[in-house]
Amino acid sequence: MSVVNQPLNIAVLTISDTRTLDTDKSGDYLKDALTTAGHKLAARELVKDDIYEQRAIVSKWIADKRIHAILVTGGTGFTHRDSTPEAISVLFDKEVSGFGELFRHVSYQEIGTSTIQSRAIAGFANNTVIFCLPGSTGACRTAWEKIIESQLDVNFKPCNFVKHLVDA
């Protein structure tokens, strides 16, 4: 892991009906990972699995030109309360279709066919990239280390998301 020379401002949102900021290991992991990589934590919040609360926070961050990326953890499963894909995907200007596919492919190497229960998604809204990840710390680690970290590194070749976030 190398430290990026184009630090981004990244917000972290945890979706959970049971966690608090004190018990949010996935959010803690993402905060630590992004700062270790040289990025800045722009904001961090935790909300219940409510479509409108999620949209309100993410919409506020999308409108903030200082925030380049948003990492959302939780609410991507199939329980009756899991609503992150439905809440956030309507905000996308463009979907990053390959993210969910690649996440499930990489995750398959770790957890086998259980990865089919992940509805991880990503997209762009107002020149901000948004990644919606499962709530487990392991899934957040997989997504960050195997996909997101390199895509938020201006030095990663042949292409990365940074030019879409800071040159816009």
C-alpha angles and dihedrals in degrees: 000000000000127000113250120241093210104060115203129205107240129186123206123208122185119200112204141137091200110034131082127199087262093056099035103115094166093053090045090052093051092047092050094044095050094046092046087054089055100259126125126244102235097181141341129201140162123211137173118260094275120137095217097046089051092049092047094055096041091046090053091051093045089055092051106091090201092066113082102175140018125205114199118189125191139023097070098114132085106264116121090257097049104107109141097114091049092045099047107029092069088063094058120109087190130011121225092220095181095059097073091042093049093044092054091046093052092041091052088066088059107034105015121217093350085084089077087076091064117099094187112164140172138194148153126258123175091345092307120118116221124197119192110200136180116267099246118103090228092056091048090050091049093049094045099043099039103035121000102047094059093043090055092049114094089207095059112110147244088017143338139177098254096093089056092052107042104028095050 
